[in-house]
Amino acid sequence: MRIISGKLKGKLINFLKNSTTRPLKDSVKENIFNVLKHSNMFQVTLEKANILDLYSGIGSFGLECISRGAEKVTFIEKDKNALSILEKNLTQLSIFKNAKMINNNVEDVLLKINDEKYDVFFLDPPFSEDKFIKSLSLIKKSKIYKKKHIVVIHREKKSNDALHEVINVLDVKQYGRSKIIFGTFN
C-alpha cells in the first residue's frame, strides 16, 4: 500500500493482515479522490479540510487526505493493533501534527464531540456491520458538519443499507467488491 498523490506521493504505508481489518485498496482510494476532486455535486476541497475518519483501521484514507493538504484528520478506531499500525504510519511519514488518534467505539466518541465541525466524513465499517447508520444519525443530530461537507462510505457492493433516511445520497460508485457512497446531511 502507498500514498497515491500529494506531498507524500509514493510513500509506503504499513498495513495489517488479519480477518477484522480490510485496508482500502489503492485503486478504490484513487477513484474516491478523483470523485472528490472533480465532481460538481459538492463543493468540498481537501486543502485545509478537517476530516473525521471513522472505523479508520490503519488510516489509509486519512493519510492520503493529509498528503493532499488536509489540515487535520481525526482517526477513530477501536482495534488496538490497527491503531498501532496507524501510529507507526504517522510517525514514519512525519505527519503526527496533522492527526488525532482515538482508540474507542465510534458511537462513544461521537456522543462527546460537540465543539468541532468537519468537512469530510469517511466511514469504512466492517462489511457485516450496520451499526454505522447509528453513527451517521449521531453526526446528523449533533450537527458537527460544516455547511459544505461530504460523507463517503465504503461498503460491500451487495450491501443494501437504509441510508436515505439519514443522508442525501448523491452518487454511488462500484469498484470490484467495493461500493462507495457519496452523500451529505440535510
Sequence and secondary structure as in RCSB ss.txt:
>XXXX:A:sequence
MRIISGKLKGKLINFLKNSTTRPLKDSVKENIFNVLKHSNMFQVTLEKANILDLYSGIGSFGLECISRGAEKVTF
IEKDKNALSILEKNLTQLSIFKNAKMINNNVEDVLLKINDEKYDVFFLDPPFSEDKFIKSLSLIKKSKIYKKKHI
VVIHREKKSNDALHEVINVLDVKQYGRSKIIFGTFN
>XXXX:A:secstr
 B  SSTTTT B     SSS     HHHHHHHHHHHHH SS    STT EEEEET TT HHHHHHHHTT SEEEE
E   HHHHHHHHHHHHHTT GGGEEEE S HHHHHTT  S  EEEEEE   TT  THHHHHHHHHHHT EEEEEE
EEEEEETT     TTTSEEEEEEEETTEEEEEEE  
